[in-house]
């Protein structure tokens, strides 16, 4: 049995202790090491993705039709046909799945920052290969599909606020899923299961840490919105710090 599984079984039986201040300090120190590099990567690849998506839509729909299709009124669920709603859901889930290995690489970046090691650009795509790719895709597909399904159902029932709360709740209880896959070598189902169990052991402390991380990451919106790209990595550092404090990093992940 791996060290990670032994730790997880112990947590199931005995729970765990986590110190808010220590985890926050760990996350902030780690963030300072990766902020500039991660921010530049996020800015460049976000710009490229937006350009690619815009060019693709213009090529397919044309400027006039694209403007009509992307109007806010079109995206209200009550104004959407069932087929359009399913199409929108499928596209959003597909994008989430497509980008999930790329996002997982930022957790790897935090690990390299922790060990003061260089992080190569090629490492951003290191999880687009087996064995991690399959598990990352399965976990993201399951979580995204469940979130979209319940949000759609709640909207049709006129419980939009409840749907939004449940979406955030699902994201919260599954926050350690990807770290458990890439650092703990768990499969998708086990990663989701143990992430949920871990969160329920200390929900209020973990919620506080995540809320602080989100607030900190959006500080970049003040003054110049471009700053969000350089504060957003704080969320990845917090996710890493939480995982490290609860489970520990068993072995450095090397997928160069």
C-alpha positions as CSV (number, residue, x, y, z in Angstrom):
1,X,0.0,0.0,0.0
2,X,1.3,3.4,-0.9
3,X,2.1,6.1,1.6
4,X,-0.7,8.2,0.3
5,X,-3.3,5.4,0.7
6,X,-2.1,4.7,4.2
7,X,-2.5,8.4,5.1
8,X,-6.0,8.5,3.6
9,X,-7.1,5.4,5.5
10,X,-5.7,7.0,8.7
11,X,-7.6,10.2,8.0
12,X,-10.8,8.1,7.5
13,X,-10.4,6.6,10.9
14,X,-8.9,9.4,13.0
15,X,-9.4,12.7,11.0
16,X,-6.6,15.2,10.8
17,X,-5.5,18.6,12.2
18,X,-4.8,21.6,10.0
19,X,-3.6,25.0,11.1
20,X,-5.1,28.0,9.2
21,X,-2.1,30.3,9.7
22,X,0.5,27.7,8.7
23,X,-1.3,26.7,5.5
24,X,-1.9,30.3,4.5
25,X,1.8,31.3,5.1
26,X,2.9,28.2,3.2
27,X,0.6,29.1,0.3
28,X,1.7,32.7,0.2
29,X,5.4,31.8,0.3
30,X,4.9,29.3,-2.5
31,X,2.8,31.9,-4.5
32,X,5.7,34.4,-4.4
33,X,7.9,31.9,-6.1
34,X,5.6,31.2,-9.0
35,X,3.5,34.4,-9.3
36,X,5.4,36.1,-12.2
37,X,6.0,33.0,-14.3
38,X,2.5,31.6,-13.8
39,X,0.9,35.0,-14.4
40,X,2.7,35.4,-17.7
41,X,1.7,31.8,-18.8
42,X,-1.9,32.4,-17.9
43,X,-2.0,35.8,-19.7
44,X,-0.3,34.5,-22.9
45,X,-2.3,31.3,-23.2
46,X,-5.6,33.0,-22.3
47,X,-5.0,35.6,-25.0
48,X,-4.2,32.9,-27.5
49,X,-7.3,30.9,-26.6
50,X,-9.6,33.9,-26.9
51,X,-8.1,34.8,-30.3
52,X,-8.5,31.2,-31.5
53,X,-12.1,30.9,-30.2
54,X,-13.0,34.3,-31.8
55,X,-11.5,33.5,-35.1
56,X,-13.2,30.1,-35.1
57,X,-16.6,31.6,-34.3
58,X,-16.3,34.3,-36.9
59,X,-15.3,31.7,-39.5
60,X,-18.2,29.5,-38.7
61,X,-21.0,32.1,-38.0
62,X,-19.8,35.4,-39.4
63,X,-19.6,38.6,-37.4
64,X,-23.3,39.6,-37.5
65,X,-24.5,36.1,-36.6
66,X,-21.9,35.7,-33.9
67,X,-23.0,39.0,-32.3
68,X,-26.6,37.8,-32.2
69,X,-25.7,34.3,-30.8
70,X,-23.5,35.7,-28.1
71,X,-26.0,38.3,-26.8
72,X,-26.8,37.9,-23.1
73,X,-30.5,37.2,-23.8
74,X,-29.5,34.1,-25.8
75,X,-27.8,32.6,-22.8
76,X,-30.8,32.8,-20.4
77,X,-32.0,29.3,-19.9
78,X,-35.7,30.2,-20.3
79,X,-34.8,31.6,-23.8
80,X,-32.9,28.5,-24.9
81,X,-34.3,25.4,-26.6
82,X,-33.5,22.0,-25.1
83,X,-31.1,21.2,-28.0
84,X,-29.3,24.5,-27.6
85,X,-29.0,24.0,-23.9
86,X,-27.6,20.5,-24.3
87,X,-25.2,21.9,-26.9
88,X,-24.0,24.7,-24.6
89,X,-23.6,22.2,-21.8
90,X,-21.6,19.8,-24.0
91,X,-19.3,22.6,-25.2
92,X,-18.6,23.9,-21.7
93,X,-17.9,20.4,-20.4
94,X,-15.7,19.7,-23.4
95,X,-13.7,22.9,-22.8
96,X,-13.3,22.0,-19.1
97,X,-12.1,18.5,-19.9
98,X,-9.8,19.8,-22.7
99,X,-8.1,22.4,-20.4
100,X,-8.0,20.3,-17.2
101,X,-4.6,18.7,-17.8
102,X,-3.2,22.2,-18.6
103,X,-4.6,23.5,-15.3
104,X,-3.2,20.5,-13.4
105,X,0.2,21.6,-14.6
106,X,0.0,24.7,-12.5
107,X,-0.1,22.4,-9.4
108,X,3.0,20.8,-10.7
109,X,4.5,24.3,-11.1
110,X,3.8,25.0,-7.4
111,X,5.6,21.8,-6.5
112,X,8.6,22.9,-8.5
113,X,8.5,26.2,-6.9
114,X,8.4,24.5,-3.5
115,X,11.6,22.7,-4.3
116,X,13.1,25.8,-6.0
117,X,13.4,23.9,-9.3
118,X,13.0,25.4,-12.8
119,X,9.7,24.8,-14.5
120,X,10.0,24.3,-18.3
121,X,7.3,25.5,-20.7
122,X,7.0,21.9,-22.0
123,X,5.9,20.8,-18.6
124,X,2.7,22.7,-19.1
125,X,1.6,19.9,-21.3
126,X,3.1,17.1,-19.3
127,X,-0.4,15.8,-18.2
128,X,-1.6,15.4,-21.7
129,X,-0.2,11.9,-21.7
130,X,-0.8,8.7,-19.8
131,X,-1.3,7.6,-17.1
132,X,-2.5,10.9,-15.6
133,X,-4.5,12.1,-18.7
134,X,-7.1,9.4,-18.4
135,X,-7.8,10.0,-14.7
136,X,-7.8,13.8,-15.0
137,X,-10.3,13.6,-17.9
138,X,-12.6,11.1,-16.2
139,X,-12.7,13.1,-12.9
140,X,-13.3,16.5,-14.7
141,X,-15.9,14.9,-16.9
142,X,-17.8,13.5,-14.0
143,X,-17.6,16.6,-11.9
144,X,-18.5,19.0,-14.7
145,X,-21.4,16.8,-15.9
146,X,-22.9,16.5,-12.4
147,X,-22.5,20.3,-11.8
148,X,-24.1,21.2,-15.2
149,X,-27.0,18.7,-14.7
150,X,-28.0,19.9,-11.3
151,X,-27.6,23.6,-12.3
152,X,-29.8,23.1,-15.3
153,X,-32.4,21.2,-13.2
154,X,-32.4,23.9,-10.5
155,X,-32.8,26.6,-13.1
156,X,-35.8,24.9,-14.7
157,X,-37.3,24.6,-11.2
158,X,-36.7,28.3,-10.7
159,X,-34.2,27.6,-7.9
160,X,-31.2,29.4,-9.6
161,X,-29.6,30.5,-6.4
162,X,-29.7,27.0,-5.0
163,X,-28.2,25.7,-8.3
164,X,-25.3,28.2,-8.0
165,X,-24.7,27.2,-4.3
166,X,-24.7,23.5,-5.2
167,X,-22.2,24.2,-8.1
168,X,-19.8,25.9,-5.7
169,X,-20.4,23.1,-3.1
170,X,-19.4,20.5,-5.7
171,X,-16.3,22.4,-6.6
172,X,-15.4,22.8,-2.9
173,X,-15.7,19.1,-1.9
174,X,-13.8,18.0,-5.0
175,X,-11.0,20.6,-4.6
176,X,-8.3,17.9,-3.8
177,X,-9.3,15.6,-6.7
178,X,-6.6,16.6,-9.1
179,X,-3.8,16.8,-6.4
180,X,-4.8,13.3,-5.3
181,X,-4.4,12.1,-8.9
182,X,-1.1,13.8,-9.8
183,X,0.6,13.6,-6.4
184,X,-1.1,10.6,-4.9
185,X,-1.5,8.5,-8.0
186,X,-5.1,7.7,-7.3
187,X,-7.7,6.9,-10.0
188,X,-10.5,9.4,-10.7
189,X,-13.2,7.7,-8.7
190,X,-11.0,7.2,-5.6
191,X,-9.7,10.8,-5.9
192,X,-13.2,12.2,-5.9
193,X,-14.2,10.0,-3.0
194,X,-11.3,10.8,-0.8
195,X,-11.4,14.5,-1.6
196,X,-15.0,14.6,-0.4
197,X,-14.2,12.7,2.8
198,X,-11.2,14.9,3.5
199,X,-13.2,18.1,3.1
200,X,-16.0,16.9,5.3
201,X,-13.5,16.2,8.1
202,X,-12.6,19.9,8.4
203,X,-15.1,21.8,6.2
204,X,-15.0,25.2,7.9
205,X,-11.2,25.6,8.0
206,X,-10.8,24.5,4.4
207,X,-13.7,26.8,3.3
208,X,-12.0,29.7,5.1
209,X,-8.7,29.0,3.3
210,X,-10.4,28.7,-0.1
211,X,-12.4,31.9,0.4
212,X,-9.2,33.8,1.4
213,X,-7.5,32.4,-1.7
214,X,-10.3,33.5,-4.0
215,X,-10.4,37.0,-2.4
216,X,-6.7,37.2,-2.8
217,X,-6.7,36.1,-6.4
218,X,-9.3,38.7,-7.3
219,X,-7.2,41.5,-5.8
220,X,-5.7,41.7,-9.3
221,X,-8.9,43.2,-10.6
222,X,-8.2,46.4,-8.7
223,X,-6.6,49.2,-10.8
224,X,-5.8,47.1,-13.8
225,X,-7.8,44.0,-14.7
226,X,-4.7,42.4,-16.2
227,X,-3.4,41.9,-12.7
228,X,-5.8,39.1,-12.2
229,X,-3.5,36.8,-14.2
230,X,-0.7,37.4,-11.7
231,X,-2.9,37.0,-8.6
232,X,-4.9,34.0,-9.8
233,X,-2.0,31.5,-9.2
234,X,-2.6,32.1,-5.5
235,X,-5.5,29.6,-5.8
236,X,-3.1,26.9,-7.1
237,X,-0.6,27.6,-4.3
238,X,-3.4,27.3,-1.7
239,X,-4.7,24.1,-3.2
240,X,-1.1,22.7,-3.1
241,X,-0.5,24.0,0.5
242,X,-3.8,22.4,1.7
243,X,-2.9,19.0,0.1
244,X,0.6,19.2,1.5
245,X,-0.6,20.0,5.0
246,X,-3.1,17.2,5.1
247,X,-1.5,14.4,3.1
248,X,2.0,15.4,2.2
249,X,3.8,15.1,-1.1
250,X,4.8,11.4,-1.4
251,X,7.3,11.8,-4.2
252,X,8.2,14.6,-6.6
253,X,6.2,14.2,-9.8
254,X,8.5,14.0,-12.8
255,X,6.8,14.2,-16.2
256,X,9.2,16.4,-18.1
